[in-house]
Amino acid sequence: MPTYEYECLKCRRVFEIRQRISEPALKVCDVCGGEVRRLLSAAPFILKGEGWYVTDYPSESRKQALQSEKSSSEKSSSSDKPADKPADKPADKPAAKGSDGTTTASAPAPPPAKSD
């Protein structure tokens, strides 16, 4: 059953009433007898967590698949790392080729000589 919010135009009281959709809107304030109007209010709709349709109420098979994915990713991430990984050295890298096919050094070129 939806909750509707009303405001009394005479006493300015704002209140909520749970009504069926099929019921007519209230017309009179129950406190002062003044005219009331229905207010528009935001719907209480809240999304939480990692996702809306993926993680909400997962089936048993989905829970088992997520659990196996987590355990396999933890095992593979620990086995993929070598124990002592050497640091990349600039000397180990091959020289880059320029657009004309020649190899270029990784150091910057010296500035051109000035002509007087």
Secondary structure, 3 states (H helix, E strand, C coil): CCEEEEEECCCCCEEEEECCCCCCCCCECCCCCCEEEEECCCCCCCCCCCCCCCCCCCCHHHHHHHHHHHHHHHHHHHHHCCCCCCCCCHHHCCCEECCCCCEECCCCCCCCCCCC
